[in-house]
Amino acid sequence: MKPVLRSEILDYVTYGERREQLRPLAMTAKAERRVVLGDGTLTLLFENRDTVRYQVQEMMRTERIVREADIEHELSTYNELLGGPGELGCTLLIGIDDEAERAAKLAEWKDL
């Protein structure tokens, strides 16, 4: 899948102004690509360019990223989630609300 390009990324101020319109589109894209496993503790999110672009924009907004090198770093990091030719990329989301249970499970799963 073609990586998200720098030219497709808005500065965090412009993104913040448009976020109310852009966020529902990203949430729809994520919902269509989400597979909940078992009891819901584990979820796979199959990434695409829309989900990756959204994550980069959210990181820039949250962390107020403006330096080009930092933006490129975010793009490089999140573009890796897309996978290469003939591959699927997905993110494993772990949803355990209880802090003690989460710590125990993550310690148990660390070698997976």
Secondary structure as UniProt FT lines:
FT   HELIX           6..8
FT   HELIX           12..32
FT   STRAND          34..37
FT   TURN            38..41
FT   STRAND          42..46
FT   HELIX           49..63
FT   HELIX           68..79
FT   HELIX           80..82
FT   TURN            85..86
FT   STRAND          90..94
FT   HELIX           99..109
FT   TURN            110..111
//
